[in-house]
């Protein structure tokens, strides 16, 4: 057996998305920690170490053989706007959150409407020309699907 010990901070640091402009107020939290044999052949082989998270350290005696330790880390607001228009500072909008997108679009149309009047019947569409998806999980799958659709 081999003794393993690591601070929770190490898991947070390892999972921190590699982005060029991290949001300084991002919040990360370790949700679960598991030790599994490598290779794993059955989910029943997992050993849940999550009860140790509150202590700030993960400590385990690793049996003979190859094992991996996985942590499920939740990160909130990891990227800030890069080169945004005036007033567009802060975290990047989650384009996959319907409520967040609707709130943003309503704010934009209300603000424009106050300056030039209602957009209803006058504007058919807007074009988003810059997409910043740094650190997006599944980005390669997303790009592959766009290519399949001819976008």
Secondary structure, DSSP 8 states (H G I E B T S, - for coil): -EEEEEEHHHHHHHHS---SSB-TT-EEEEEEEEEEESS---GGG-EE-GGGGGGTEEEEEE-SS-EEEEEEEEEES-BB-SS--TT--SB---TT-HHHHHHHHHHHHHHHHHHH---TTT-----------TT-TTHHHHHHHHHHTT-
